[in-house]
Amino acid sequence: MQMRQLELPVPEPIAARCIRKGALYQADIIMDEIVNSKTLAQVMTENTQRKEWWMKVGKIIMSFHHQGIQHVDLNTNNILFDQAGNIYLIDFDRCVQRPYSQAWAQVGLNRLKRSLEKQKQNNSNTCYQQSDFESLMQGYQD
């Protein structure tokens, strides 16, 4: 709810619960479905990406970071695209909100870069080049 109040592109939360078991807990959340969405991993196999597209991904990630949202599992499966080309981030189960730090932001970006490279290595249909990440970083820095 906080991320939606900050107007960040995340799915609408529908229900949540937290069950405490001593010092441990189990948390569950149900999110509204982004109908006919595709993950970044899926989109990367369609060879439709352009520099502007990668820059938009970077700009979205930067918008989260500038609001202090540290996504600790930023990877090709946690970035979604709807049919209109809107970009969403998902899977915030270990996410924290804290003052922006270039150090933790860079850790997340490095994780995403490793995920992109792994996706290309594991799927020969993946269209990804180093210049794509450079475009993403250009969008992030704008």
Rosetta constraint file for C-alpha pairs under 8 A:
AtomPair CA 1 CA 5 HARMONIC 6.16 0.50
AtomPair CA 1 CA 12 HARMONIC 7.56 0.50
AtomPair CA 1 CA 13 HARMONIC 6.76 0.50
AtomPair CA 2 CA 6 HARMONIC 6.30 0.50
AtomPair CA 3 CA 7 HARMONIC 6.36 0.50
AtomPair CA 3 CA 8 HARMONIC 5.42 0.50
AtomPair CA 3 CA 9 HARMONIC 7.80 0.50
AtomPair CA 3 CA 10 HARMONIC 7.07 0.50
AtomPair CA 4 CA 8 HARMONIC 5.45 0.50
AtomPair CA 4 CA 9 HARMONIC 7.00 0.50
AtomPair CA 4 CA 10 HARMONIC 6.58 0.50
AtomPair CA 4 CA 12 HARMONIC 7.47 0.50
AtomPair CA 6 CA 67 HARMONIC 7.72 0.50
AtomPair CA 8 CA 63 HARMONIC 7.31 0.50
AtomPair CA 8 CA 64 HARMONIC 6.80 0.50
AtomPair CA 9 CA 87 HARMONIC 6.83 0.50
AtomPair CA 9 CA 88 HARMONIC 4.91 0.50
AtomPair CA 9 CA 89 HARMONIC 6.60 0.50
AtomPair CA 10 CA 88 HARMONIC 5.25 0.50
AtomPair CA 10 CA 89 HARMONIC 5.62 0.50
AtomPair CA 10 CA 90 HARMONIC 6.36 0.50
AtomPair CA 11 CA 31 HARMONIC 6.05 0.50
AtomPair CA 11 CA 32 HARMONIC 5.75 0.50
AtomPair CA 11 CA 33 HARMONIC 7.03 0.50
AtomPair CA 11 CA 34 HARMONIC 6.85 0.50
AtomPair CA 11 CA 88 HARMONIC 7.23 0.50
AtomPair CA 11 CA 90 HARMONIC 7.32 0.50
AtomPair CA 12 CA 31 HARMONIC 5.67 0.50
AtomPair CA 12 CA 32 HARMONIC 5.16 0.50
AtomPair CA 13 CA 29 HARMONIC 7.21 0.50
AtomPair CA 13 CA 30 HARMONIC 6.12 0.50
AtomPair CA 13 CA 31 HARMONIC 4.37 0.50
AtomPair CA 13 CA 32 HARMONIC 6.06 0.50
AtomPair CA 14 CA 29 HARMONIC 7.56 0.50
AtomPair CA 14 CA 30 HARMONIC 5.48 0.50
AtomPair CA 14 CA 31 HARMONIC 5.32 0.50
AtomPair CA 14 CA 32 HARMONIC 6.24 0.50
AtomPair CA 15 CA 29 HARMONIC 5.74 0.50
AtomPair CA 15 CA 30 HARMONIC 5.17 0.50
AtomPair CA 15 CA 31 HARMONIC 7.21 0.50
AtomPair CA 16 CA 27 HARMONIC 7.44 0.50
AtomPair CA 16 CA 28 HARMONIC 5.56 0.50
AtomPair CA 16 CA 29 HARMONIC 4.23 0.50
AtomPair CA 16 CA 30 HARMONIC 6.25 0.50
AtomPair CA 17 CA 27 HARMONIC 5.75 0.50
AtomPair CA 17 CA 28 HARMONIC 5.43 0.50
AtomPair CA 17 CA 29 HARMONIC 6.59 0.50
AtomPair CA 18 CA 25 HARMONIC 6.70 0.50
AtomPair CA 18 CA 26 HARMONIC 5.68 0.50
AtomPair CA 18 CA 27 HARMONIC 4.39 0.50
AtomPair CA 18 CA 28 HARMONIC 6.54 0.50
AtomPair CA 19 CA 25 HARMONIC 5.43 0.50
AtomPair CA 19 CA 26 HARMONIC 5.14 0.50
AtomPair CA 19 CA 27 HARMONIC 6.39 0.50
AtomPair CA 20 CA 24 HARMONIC 6.01 0.50
AtomPair CA 20 CA 25 HARMONIC 4.23 0.50
AtomPair CA 20 CA 26 HARMONIC 6.51 0.50
AtomPair CA 21 CA 25 HARMONIC 5.41 0.50
AtomPair CA 21 CA 26 HARMONIC 7.87 0.50
AtomPair CA 34 CA 82 HARMONIC 6.68 0.50
AtomPair CA 35 CA 82 HARMONIC 7.04 0.50
AtomPair CA 36 CA 82 HARMONIC 6.31 0.50
AtomPair CA 36 CA 83 HARMONIC 6.62 0.50
AtomPair CA 37 CA 80 HARMONIC 6.17 0.50
AtomPair CA 37 CA 81 HARMONIC 5.29 0.50
AtomPair CA 37 CA 82 HARMONIC 4.35 0.50
AtomPair CA 37 CA 83 HARMONIC 6.50 0.50
AtomPair CA 38 CA 42 HARMONIC 5.94 0.50
AtomPair CA 38 CA 43 HARMONIC 6.44 0.50
AtomPair CA 38 CA 80 HARMONIC 5.48 0.50
AtomPair CA 38 CA 81 HARMONIC 5.30 0.50
AtomPair CA 38 CA 82 HARMONIC 6.61 0.50
AtomPair CA 39 CA 43 HARMONIC 6.30 0.50
AtomPair CA 39 CA 76 HARMONIC 6.57 0.50
AtomPair CA 39 CA 77 HARMONIC 5.27 0.50
AtomPair CA 39 CA 78 HARMONIC 6.84 0.50
AtomPair CA 39 CA 79 HARMONIC 5.66 0.50
AtomPair CA 39 CA 80 HARMONIC 4.47 0.50
AtomPair CA 39 CA 81 HARMONIC 6.31 0.50
AtomPair CA 40 CA 44 HARMONIC 6.02 0.50
AtomPair CA 40 CA 76 HARMONIC 4.93 0.50
AtomPair CA 40 CA 77 HARMONIC 6.12 0.50
AtomPair CA 40 CA 78 HARMONIC 7.62 0.50
AtomPair CA 40 CA 79 HARMONIC 5.53 0.50
AtomPair CA 40 CA 80 HARMONIC 6.01 0.50
AtomPair CA 40 CA 81 HARMONIC 7.18 0.50
AtomPair CA 41 CA 45 HARMONIC 7.06 0.50
AtomPair CA 41 CA 76 HARMONIC 4.97 0.50
AtomPair CA 41 CA 77 HARMONIC 6.01 0.50
AtomPair CA 41 CA 116 HARMONIC 7.94 0.50
AtomPair CA 41 CA 119 HARMONIC 6.80 0.50
AtomPair CA 41 CA 126 HARMONIC 7.83 0.50
AtomPair CA 42 CA 46 HARMONIC 7.29 0.50
AtomPair CA 43 CA 47 HARMONIC 7.53 0.50
AtomPair CA 43 CA 48 HARMONIC 7.56 0.50
AtomPair CA 43 CA 49 HARMONIC 7.95 0.50
AtomPair CA 44 CA 48 HARMONIC 7.59 0.50
AtomPair CA 44 CA 49 HARMONIC 7.23 0.50
AtomPair CA 44 CA 126 HARMONIC 5.29 0.50
AtomPair CA 44 CA 127 HARMONIC 5.42 0.50
AtomPair CA 44 CA 128 HARMONIC 6.81 0.50
AtomPair CA 45 CA 125 HARMONIC 5.25 0.50
AtomPair CA 45 CA 126 HARMONIC 4.33 0.50
AtomPair CA 45 CA 127 HARMONIC 5.73 0.50
AtomPair CA 46 CA 126 HARMONIC 7.64 0.50
AtomPair CA 46 CA 127 HARMONIC 7.38 0.50
AtomPair CA 47 CA 126 HARMONIC 7.66 0.50
AtomPair CA 47 CA 127 HARMONIC 5.54 0.50
AtomPair CA 49 CA 53 HARMONIC 5.88 0.50
AtomPair CA 49 CA 54 HARMONIC 7.03 0.50
AtomPair CA 50 CA 54 HARMONIC 6.50 0.50
AtomPair CA 51 CA 55 HARMONIC 6.18 0.50
AtomPair CA 51 CA 132 HARMONIC 6.74 0.50
AtomPair CA 51 CA 135 HARMONIC 5.77 0.50
AtomPair CA 51 CA 136 HARMONIC 7.93 0.50
AtomPair CA 52 CA 56 HARMONIC 6.20 0.50
AtomPair CA 52 CA 135 HARMONIC 7.61 0.50
AtomPair CA 53 CA 57 HARMONIC 6.57 0.50
AtomPair CA 54 CA 58 HARMONIC 6.42 0.50
AtomPair CA 54 CA 132 HARMONIC 6.26 0.50
AtomPair CA 54 CA 133 HARMONIC 7.30 0.50
AtomPair CA 54 CA 135 HARMONIC 5.62 0.50
AtomPair CA 54 CA 136 HARMONIC 4.66 0.50
AtomPair CA 54 CA 139 HARMONIC 7.33 0.50
AtomPair CA 55 CA 59 HARMONIC 6.19 0.50
AtomPair CA 55 CA 135 HARMONIC 5.28 0.50
AtomPair CA 55 CA 136 HARMONIC 4.46 0.50
AtomPair CA 55 CA 137 HARMONIC 7.02 0.50
AtomPair CA 55 CA 138 HARMONIC 6.16 0.50
AtomPair CA 55 CA 139 HARMONIC 3.90 0.50
AtomPair CA 55 CA 140 HARMONIC 6.93 0.50
AtomPair CA 56 CA 60 HARMONIC 6.25 0.50
AtomPair CA 56 CA 136 HARMONIC 7.20 0.50
AtomPair CA 56 CA 139 HARMONIC 6.04 0.50
AtomPair CA 57 CA 61 HARMONIC 6.39 0.50
AtomPair CA 57 CA 87 HARMONIC 7.19 0.50
AtomPair CA 57 CA 136 HARMONIC 6.13 0.50
AtomPair CA 57 CA 139 HARMONIC 7.25 0.50
AtomPair CA 57 CA 140 HARMONIC 7.85 0.50
AtomPair CA 58 CA 62 HARMONIC 6.17 0.50
AtomPair CA 58 CA 135 HARMONIC 7.82 0.50
AtomPair CA 58 CA 136 HARMONIC 4.42 0.50
AtomPair CA 58 CA 137 HARMONIC 5.76 0.50
AtomPair CA 58 CA 138 HARMONIC 7.19 0.50
AtomPair CA 58 CA 139 HARMONIC 4.69 0.50
AtomPair CA 58 CA 140 HARMONIC 4.16 0.50
AtomPair CA 58 CA 141 HARMONIC 7.88 0.50
AtomPair CA 59 CA 63 HARMONIC 6.23 0.50
AtomPair CA 59 CA 136 HARMONIC 7.66 0.50
AtomPair CA 59 CA 139 HARMONIC 4.88 0.50
AtomPair CA 59 CA 140 HARMONIC 4.57 0.50
AtomPair CA 59 CA 141 HARMONIC 7.58 0.50
AtomPair CA 59 CA 142 HARMONIC 7.32 0.50
AtomPair CA 60 CA 64 HARMONIC 6.70 0.50
AtomPair CA 60 CA 87 HARMONIC 7.43 0.50
AtomPair CA 60 CA 140 HARMONIC 7.57 0.50
AtomPair CA 61 CA 65 HARMONIC 6.41 0.50
AtomPair CA 61 CA 140 HARMONIC 6.81 0.50
AtomPair CA 62 CA 66 HARMONIC 5.99 0.50
AtomPair CA 62 CA 140 HARMONIC 5.20 0.50
AtomPair CA 62 CA 141 HARMONIC 7.61 0.50
AtomPair CA 63 CA 67 HARMONIC 6.44 0.50
AtomPair CA 64 CA 68 HARMONIC 6.50 0.50
AtomPair CA 64 CA 69 HARMONIC 5.16 0.50
AtomPair CA 64 CA 70 HARMONIC 7.43 0.50
AtomPair CA 65 CA 69 HARMONIC 5.15 0.50
AtomPair CA 65 CA 70 HARMONIC 6.28 0.50
AtomPair CA 65 CA 100 HARMONIC 6.35 0.50
AtomPair CA 65 CA 105 HARMONIC 6.60 0.50
AtomPair CA 66 CA 100 HARMONIC 6.15 0.50
AtomPair CA 67 CA 97 HARMONIC 7.85 0.50
AtomPair CA 67 CA 99 HARMONIC 7.95 0.50
AtomPair CA 67 CA 100 HARMONIC 7.30 0.50
AtomPair CA 68 CA 97 HARMONIC 5.11 0.50
AtomPair CA 68 CA 98 HARMONIC 4.93 0.50
AtomPair CA 68 CA 99 HARMONIC 5.12 0.50
AtomPair CA 68 CA 100 HARMONIC 4.82 0.50
AtomPair CA 69 CA 95 HARMONIC 7.06 0.50
AtomPair CA 69 CA 96 HARMONIC 6.01 0.50
AtomPair CA 69 CA 97 HARMONIC 4.59 0.50
AtomPair CA 69 CA 98 HARMONIC 6.64 0.50
AtomPair CA 69 CA 100 HARMONIC 7.86 0.50
AtomPair CA 70 CA 95 HARMONIC 5.68 0.50
AtomPair CA 70 CA 96 HARMONIC 5.43 0.50
AtomPair CA 70 CA 97 HARMONIC 6.09 0.50
AtomPair CA 70 CA 98 HARMONIC 7.38 0.50
AtomPair CA 70 CA 104 HARMONIC 7.17 0.50
AtomPair CA 70 CA 105 HARMONIC 6.96 0.50
AtomPair CA 70 CA 108 HARMONIC 7.59 0.50
AtomPair CA 71 CA 92 HARMONIC 6.40 0.50
AtomPair CA 71 CA 94 HARMONIC 7.57 0.50
AtomPair CA 71 CA 95 HARMONIC 5.01 0.50
AtomPair CA 71 CA 96 HARMONIC 7.14 0.50
AtomPair CA 71 CA 108 HARMONIC 6.75 0.50
AtomPair CA 72 CA 92 HARMONIC 7.85 0.50
AtomPair CA 72 CA 94 HARMONIC 6.59 0.50
AtomPair CA 72 CA 95 HARMONIC 5.83 0.50
AtomPair CA 72 CA 108 HARMONIC 6.16 0.50
AtomPair CA 73 CA 78 HARMONIC 7.67 0.50
AtomPair CA 73 CA 91 HARMONIC 7.59 0.50
AtomPair CA 73 CA 92 HARMONIC 7.84 0.50
AtomPair CA 73 CA 108 HARMONIC 7.27 0.50
AtomPair CA 73 CA 111 HARMONIC 7.46 0.50
AtomPair CA 74 CA 78 HARMONIC 6.25 0.50
AtomPair CA 74 CA 79 HARMONIC 7.74 0.50
AtomPair CA 74 CA 108 HARMONIC 6.04 0.50
AtomPair CA 74 CA 109 HARMONIC 7.45 0.50
AtomPair CA 74 CA 111 HARMONIC 6.37 0.50
AtomPair CA 74 CA 112 HARMONIC 5.37 0.50
AtomPair CA 75 CA 79 HARMONIC 7.00 0.50
AtomPair CA 75 CA 111 HARMONIC 6.81 0.50
AtomPair CA 75 CA 112 HARMONIC 4.79 0.50
AtomPair CA 75 CA 115 HARMONIC 5.38 0.50
AtomPair CA 75 CA 116 HARMONIC 7.38 0.50
AtomPair CA 76 CA 112 HARMONIC 7.02 0.50
AtomPair CA 76 CA 115 HARMONIC 6.13 0.50
AtomPair CA 76 CA 116 HARMONIC 6.40 0.50
AtomPair CA 76 CA 119 HARMONIC 7.65 0.50
AtomPair CA 78 CA 89 HARMONIC 5.76 0.50
AtomPair CA 78 CA 90 HARMONIC 5.09 0.50
AtomPair CA 78 CA 91 HARMONIC 6.20 0.50
AtomPair CA 79 CA 87 HARMONIC 6.94 0.50
AtomPair CA 79 CA 88 HARMONIC 5.80 0.50
AtomPair CA 79 CA 89 HARMONIC 4.77 0.50
AtomPair CA 79 CA 90 HARMONIC 6.42 0.50
AtomPair CA 80 CA 87 HARMONIC 5.65 0.50
AtomPair CA 80 CA 88 HARMONIC 5.06 0.50
AtomPair CA 80 CA 89 HARMONIC 6.25 0.50
AtomPair CA 80 CA 90 HARMONIC 7.46 0.50
AtomPair CA 81 CA 85 HARMONIC 5.76 0.50
AtomPair CA 81 CA 86 HARMONIC 5.52 0.50
AtomPair CA 81 CA 87 HARMONIC 4.72 0.50
AtomPair CA 81 CA 88 HARMONIC 6.39 0.50
AtomPair CA 82 CA 86 HARMONIC 5.47 0.50
AtomPair CA 82 CA 87 HARMONIC 6.80 0.50
AtomPair CA 100 CA 104 HARMONIC 7.94 0.50
AtomPair CA 100 CA 105 HARMONIC 7.60 0.50
AtomPair CA 101 CA 105 HARMONIC 6.19 0.50
AtomPair CA 102 CA 106 HARMONIC 5.93 0.50
AtomPair CA 103 CA 107 HARMONIC 6.43 0.50
AtomPair CA 104 CA 108 HARMONIC 6.48 0.50
AtomPair CA 105 CA 109 HARMONIC 6.34 0.50
AtomPair CA 106 CA 110 HARMONIC 5.97 0.50
AtomPair CA 107 CA 111 HARMONIC 6.21 0.50
AtomPair CA 108 CA 112 HARMONIC 6.30 0.50
AtomPair CA 109 CA 113 HARMONIC 6.20 0.50
AtomPair CA 110 CA 114 HARMONIC 6.27 0.50
AtomPair CA 111 CA 115 HARMONIC 6.25 0.50
AtomPair CA 112 CA 116 HARMONIC 6.19 0.50
AtomPair CA 113 CA 117 HARMONIC 6.25 0.50
AtomPair CA 113 CA 133 HARMONIC 7.08 0.50
AtomPair CA 114 CA 118 HARMONIC 6.01 0.50
AtomPair CA 115 CA 119 HARMONIC 6.03 0.50
AtomPair CA 116 CA 120 HARMONIC 6.38 0.50
AtomPair CA 116 CA 128 HARMONIC 7.49 0.50
AtomPair CA 117 CA 121 HARMONIC 6.18 0.50
AtomPair CA 117 CA 128 HARMONIC 7.87 0.50
AtomPair CA 118 CA 122 HARMONIC 6.02 0.50
AtomPair CA 119 CA 123 HARMONIC 5.98 0.50
AtomPair CA 119 CA 126 HARMONIC 6.98 0.50
AtomPair CA 120 CA 124 HARMONIC 6.38 0.50
AtomPair CA 120 CA 125 HARMONIC 7.69 0.50
AtomPair CA 120 CA 126 HARMONIC 5.17 0.50
AtomPair CA 120 CA 127 HARMONIC 7.14 0.50
AtomPair CA 120 CA 128 HARMONIC 6.44 0.50
AtomPair CA 128 CA 132 HARMONIC 6.44 0.50
AtomPair CA 129 CA 133 HARMONIC 7.27 0.50
AtomPair CA 130 CA 134 HARMONIC 6.51 0.50
AtomPair CA 131 CA 135 HARMONIC 6.19 0.50
AtomPair CA 132 CA 136 HARMONIC 6.26 0.50
AtomPair CA 133 CA 137 HARMONIC 6.15 0.50
AtomPair CA 134 CA 138 HARMONIC 6.16 0.50
AtomPair CA 135 CA 139 HARMONIC 6.34 0.50
AtomPair CA 136 CA 140 HARMONIC 6.20 0.50
AtomPair CA 137 CA 141 HARMONIC 6.11 0.50
AtomPair CA 138 CA 142 HARMONIC 6.26 0.50
